[in-house]
């Protein structure tokens, strides 16, 4: 089957097409509940333990991506992602300590499928997806995740007695992606998209990663409001 050449010149049109999904994540009732102090503090344990499981899997995901790719630029970008996950785990431990959650508890925690769907989809991309699909998903989703982390950090410090250090995990994601990482990722993506089929696959990856992001927030909200 022949495919037409792609006319994709930037990722902005993909992001624009996903505005409704992104706004749904921005306006999610979980973050709103924290801002209004409607979620019991103890329920933050769910968020922390789910993140522990996600990061543990994402570390393996990025290590696999590094081993799989033959593109030097992609290897460098995925290495940056792996290092970010390692740092995130260290910062999560600080968050956990503020909640008196030890490593044994995080390791023995039984994860929720809706929260883990995101990282499991990233595993699928790592195994079967192209470098362009993976990087598109990351470039589109990480700023959205960071936006909610920023709002969470503010809410936790204002309403739940957390200090700035305890929220380092959230604040690290709230920081904009490094410009070099973003520019190089876009360069690789655009150079890889040579047909309408290539464009379709990266659009699908971007949409699905955001769908799984919504599922994370919906699941965490449901289980954080049960028996309050």
C-alpha positions as a Python dict, from the first residue, in 0.01 Angstrom:
ca = {
    (1, 'X'): (0, 0, 0),
    (2, 'X'): (133, 342, -93),
    (3, 'X'): (103, 642, 135),
    (4, 'X'): (114, 1008, 45),
    (5, 'X'): (400, 1222, 164),
    (6, 'X'): (339, 1382, 503),
    (7, 'X'): (272, 1754, 524),
    (8, 'X'): (352, 1770, 896),
    (9, 'X'): (580, 2066, 965),
    (10, 'X'): (543, 2098, 1344),
    (11, 'X'): (391, 1930, 1645),
    (12, 'X'): (174, 2230, 1725),
    (13, 'X'): (-109, 2109, 1504),
    (14, 'X'): (-109, 1773, 1683),
    (15, 'X'): (-123, 1950, 2016),
    (16, 'X'): (-401, 2174, 1890),
    (17, 'X'): (-607, 1875, 1781),
    (18, 'X'): (-575, 1734, 2134),
    (19, 'X'): (-677, 2054, 2315),
    (20, 'X'): (-999, 1907, 2451),
    (21, 'X'): (-819, 1609, 2605),
    (22, 'X'): (-549, 1832, 2750),
    (23, 'X'): (-804, 2066, 2905),
    (24, 'X'): (-986, 1770, 3058),
    (25, 'X'): (-664, 1673, 3235),
    (26, 'X'): (-597, 2031, 3345),
    (27, 'X'): (-946, 2056, 3496),
    (28, 'X'): (-949, 1716, 3660),
    (29, 'X'): (-1143, 1691, 3988),
    (30, 'X'): (-854, 1517, 4165),
    (31, 'X'): (-635, 1826, 4150),
    (32, 'X'): (-938, 2045, 4215),
    (33, 'X'): (-1014, 1833, 4521),
    (34, 'X'): (-665, 1891, 4658),
    (35, 'X'): (-694, 2264, 4595),
    (36, 'X'): (-1021, 2267, 4792),
    (37, 'X'): (-886, 2029, 5060),
    (38, 'X'): (-1158, 1777, 4982),
    (39, 'X'): (-924, 1476, 4973),
    (40, 'X'): (-799, 1323, 5297),
    (41, 'X'): (-421, 1356, 5336),
    (42, 'X'): (-374, 984, 5401),
    (43, 'X'): (-507, 912, 5051),
    (44, 'X'): (-192, 1069, 4905),
    (45, 'X'): (-31, 735, 4980),
    (46, 'X'): (-208, 597, 4674),
    (47, 'X'): (-53, 865, 4451),
    (48, 'X'): (295, 804, 4591),
    (49, 'X'): (281, 425, 4565),
    (50, 'X'): (137, 433, 4214),
    (51, 'X'): (415, 668, 4106),
    (52, 'X'): (673, 435, 4259),
    (53, 'X'): (543, 149, 4043),
    (54, 'X'): (523, 369, 3733),
    (55, 'X'): (877, 504, 3770),
    (56, 'X'): (1018, 156, 3835),
    (57, 'X'): (866, 38, 3506),
    (58, 'X'): (957, 352, 3312),
    (59, 'X'): (1322, 309, 3410),
    (60, 'X'): (1313, -29, 3237),
    (61, 'X'): (1123, 120, 2945),
    (62, 'X'): (1387, 384, 2876),
    (63, 'X'): (1673, 139, 2929),
    (64, 'X'): (1512, -84, 2665),
    (65, 'X'): (1465, 209, 2427),
    (66, 'X'): (1835, 294, 2458),
    (67, 'X'): (1932, -65, 2382),
    (68, 'X'): (1689, -94, 2091),
    (69, 'X'): (1751, 224, 1895),
    (70, 'X'): (2030, 253, 1639),
    (71, 'X'): (1991, 630, 1622),
    (72, 'X'): (2258, 815, 1821),
    (73, 'X'): (2036, 1116, 1880),
    (74, 'X'): (1748, 902, 2005),
    (75, 'X'): (1988, 715, 2232),
    (76, 'X'): (2099, 1044, 2387),
    (77, 'X'): (1740, 1162, 2434),
    (78, 'X'): (1629, 835, 2592),
    (79, 'X'): (1933, 844, 2820),
    (80, 'X'): (1820, 1188, 2936),
    (81, 'X'): (1478, 1038, 3008),
    (82, 'X'): (1630, 749, 3203),
    (83, 'X'): (1835, 988, 3415),
    (84, 'X'): (1523, 1194, 3479),
    (85, 'X'): (1343, 883, 3606),
    (86, 'X'): (1633, 799, 3838),
    (87, 'X'): (1621, 1151, 3981),
    (88, 'X'): (1242, 1132, 4009),
    (89, 'X'): (1268, 817, 4217),
    (90, 'X'): (1505, 990, 4458),
    (91, 'X'): (1266, 1284, 4485),
    (92, 'X'): (969, 1051, 4533),
    (93, 'X'): (1146, 899, 4833),
    (94, 'X'): (1154, 1246, 4993),
    (95, 'X'): (781, 1279, 4929),
    (96, 'X'): (722, 932, 5076),
    (97, 'X'): (925, 1012, 5387),
    (98, 'X'): (702, 1314, 5450),
    (99, 'X'): (410, 1070, 5454),
    (100, 'X'): (596, 810, 5665),
    (101, 'X'): (589, 562, 5377),
    (102, 'X'): (894, 335, 5358),
    (103, 'X'): (1034, 149, 5058),
    (104, 'X'): (895, -184, 5174),
    (105, 'X'): (543, -43, 5172),
    (106, 'X'): (587, 100, 4822),
    (107, 'X'): (727, -227, 4691),
    (108, 'X'): (450, -440, 4845),
    (109, 'X'): (174, -203, 4732),
    (110, 'X'): (-80, -361, 4495),
    (111, 'X'): (-107, -125, 4193),
    (112, 'X'): (-428, -14, 4025),
    (113, 'X'): (-462, -110, 3658),
    (114, 'X'): (-605, 228, 3560),
    (115, 'X'): (-303, 408, 3703),
    (116, 'X'): (-54, 168, 3548),
    (117, 'X'): (-206, 176, 3198),
    (118, 'X'): (14, 475, 3109),
    (119, 'X'): (345, 306, 3179),
    (120, 'X'): (225, -20, 3024),
    (121, 'X'): (142, 168, 2704),
    (122, 'X'): (491, 320, 2713),
    (123, 'X'): (623, -36, 2734),
    (124, 'X'): (430, -120, 2418),
    (125, 'X'): (580, 182, 2244),
    (126, 'X'): (926, 83, 2366),
    (127, 'X'): (892, -264, 2214),
    (128, 'X'): (690, -197, 1899),
    (129, 'X'): (691, 179, 1843),
    (130, 'X'): (930, 399, 1651),
    (131, 'X'): (1158, 655, 1813),
    (132, 'X'): (936, 926, 1664),
    (133, 'X'): (620, 779, 1818),
    (134, 'X'): (781, 759, 2161),
    (135, 'X'): (924, 1110, 2153),
    (136, 'X'): (599, 1256, 2023),
    (137, 'X'): (408, 1095, 2309),
    (138, 'X'): (659, 1235, 2560),
    (139, 'X'): (673, 1586, 2414),
    (140, 'X'): (294, 1611, 2411),
    (141, 'X'): (225, 1451, 2749),
    (142, 'X'): (505, 1560, 2983),
    (143, 'X'): (412, 1931, 2987),
    (144, 'X'): (51, 1831, 3066),
    (145, 'X'): (166, 1607, 3351),
    (146, 'X'): (395, 1886, 3469),
    (147, 'X'): (108, 2135, 3471),
    (148, 'X'): (-90, 1919, 3715),
    (149, 'X'): (218, 1848, 3925),
    (150, 'X'): (264, 2224, 3965),
    (151, 'X'): (-95, 2264, 4083),
    (152, 'X'): (-59, 1968, 4318),
    (153, 'X'): (258, 2110, 4472),
    (154, 'X'): (87, 2441, 4545),
    (155, 'X'): (-217, 2268, 4692),
    (156, 'X'): (-13, 2037, 4914),
    (157, 'X'): (193, 2322, 5054),
    (158, 'X'): (-111, 2543, 5107),
    (159, 'X'): (-359, 2289, 5242),
    (160, 'X'): (-173, 1985, 5372),
    (161, 'X'): (133, 2115, 5552),
    (162, 'X'): (399, 1996, 5309),
    (163, 'X'): (714, 2203, 5271),
    (164, 'X'): (900, 2288, 4952),
    (165, 'X'): (1149, 2003, 4992),
    (166, 'X'): (874, 1744, 5029),
    (167, 'X'): (727, 1861, 4698),
    (168, 'X'): (1053, 1837, 4502),
    (169, 'X'): (914, 1537, 4312),
    (170, 'X'): (621, 1742, 4185),
    (171, 'X'): (821, 2059, 4126),
    (172, 'X'): (1082, 1876, 3917),
    (173, 'X'): (811, 1776, 3668),
    (174, 'X'): (657, 2124, 3679),
    (175, 'X'): (980, 2266, 3539),
    (176, 'X'): (959, 2307, 3158),
    (177, 'X'): (1139, 2046, 2952),
    (178, 'X'): (1494, 2149, 2861),
    (179, 'X'): (1491, 2342, 2536),
    (180, 'X'): (1766, 2128, 2387),
    (181, 'X'): (1569, 1810, 2462),
    (182, 'X'): (1255, 1955, 2306),
    (183, 'X'): (1433, 2093, 1999),
    (184, 'X'): (1628, 1774, 1932),
    (185, 'X'): (1318, 1560, 1982),
    (186, 'X'): (1120, 1769, 1733),
    (187, 'X'): (1410, 1752, 1489),
    (188, 'X'): (1416, 1372, 1507),
    (189, 'X'): (1037, 1343, 1484),
    (190, 'X'): (998, 1567, 1181),
    (191, 'X'): (1287, 1400, 1001),
    (192, 'X'): (1126, 1060, 1061),
    (193, 'X'): (783, 1151, 928),
    (194, 'X'): (805, 1097, 553),
    (195, 'X'): (457, 965, 475),
    (196, 'X'): (98, 1010, 587),
    (197, 'X'): (123, 671, 758),
    (198, 'X'): (415, 793, 972),
    (199, 'X'): (216, 1099, 1066),
    (200, 'X'): (-86, 888, 1158),
    (201, 'X'): (115, 666, 1391),
    (202, 'X'): (264, 957, 1585),
    (203, 'X'): (-75, 1127, 1611),
    (204, 'X'): (-218, 804, 1751),
    (205, 'X'): (66, 773, 2002),
    (206, 'X'): (7, 1130, 2123),
    (207, 'X'): (-367, 1077, 2160),
    (208, 'X'): (-336, 744, 2339),
    (209, 'X'): (-74, 863, 2588),
    (210, 'X'): (-309, 1147, 2689),
    (211, 'X'): (-602, 906, 2712),
    (212, 'X'): (-398, 694, 2951),
    (213, 'X'): (-298, 1007, 3141),
    (214, 'X'): (-669, 1083, 3194),
    (215, 'X'): (-722, 725, 3310),
    (216, 'X'): (-449, 772, 3571),
    (217, 'X'): (-619, 1080, 3716),
    (218, 'X'): (-965, 923, 3703),
    (219, 'X'): (-846, 610, 3883),
    (220, 'X'): (-648, 798, 4147),
    (221, 'X'): (-946, 1025, 4211),
    (222, 'X'): (-1193, 737, 4244),
    (223, 'X'): (-976, 550, 4493),
    (224, 'X'): (-883, 866, 4685),
    (225, 'X'): (-1245, 953, 4752),
    (226, 'X'): (-1371, 609, 4854),
    (227, 'X'): (-1477, 589, 5221),
    (228, 'X'): (-1369, 942, 5300),
}
